[in-house]
């Protein structure tokens, strides 16, 4: 017998230990294994640094990685994510591990300044281009972007990296996913803390989108939900969404960008969030929501009453921080419904 792959690092009360496979040094093709030093790269100021699968906290090398460095991570379900790393070593920084989840249509590069700062103060961090963004983690079917699968990716990447417990930071869609994961059994056991940027707690957000206490302004500001979830939304109207949102954010084709848009379908299919009512362009314009009115006029879509949240995120047990910008015209996070996150 030998330890489960996601056992706490260093634990072994079994009969033997599995062979420790060799891995590749970040930033080079050099192989390493365990408590060994990797050749220096620019991001380590050309000083040697610990092998990715070195024992957590071990470092008898010349230096460490502080600038985010790109490499790939393959999970147990054979998805390969393009990831960035910063910090002391792949096992653990002095203060612990941090995983950062980007939003739509951003990528892990949005976190480079924050990751550098986290490394400076003693954390090891990782941010990956998530499912639908990384070419090696972009399956072809809409059903592959079910939110339960996206949540599973968080823990699959963590397992591949040896993160038993870790802090999580999420922005935009990454924050919705982070809330959902934080409320799960695994999240409650493994998240040390959770920070959500721009998106309030999913249950508070849903109450603002649908139902007797809904926020009318937020309902109108969120009309793009029903547009992004339309069939072939990336390519409709002569590739409008792809050309305006996909291409500027590193997507080469509308079919690849469609996979990022399927995150919206995956969230509403599971029912993580409520879907607000869909209003006509005339209604939106008459109520002062000019931006949403223009989108509805251009993309179309039938009026409907919306849909309630089906799966509540529930109480969050770990220390949590919610941060948002009051100038955001899509997520009205200074309204009362959002403050109910507390």
Order of alpha helices (4+ residues) and beta strands (2+ residues): beta-beta-beta-beta-beta-beta-beta-alpha-beta-alpha-beta-alpha-alpha-beta-alpha-alpha-alpha-alpha-alpha-alpha-alpha-beta-alpha
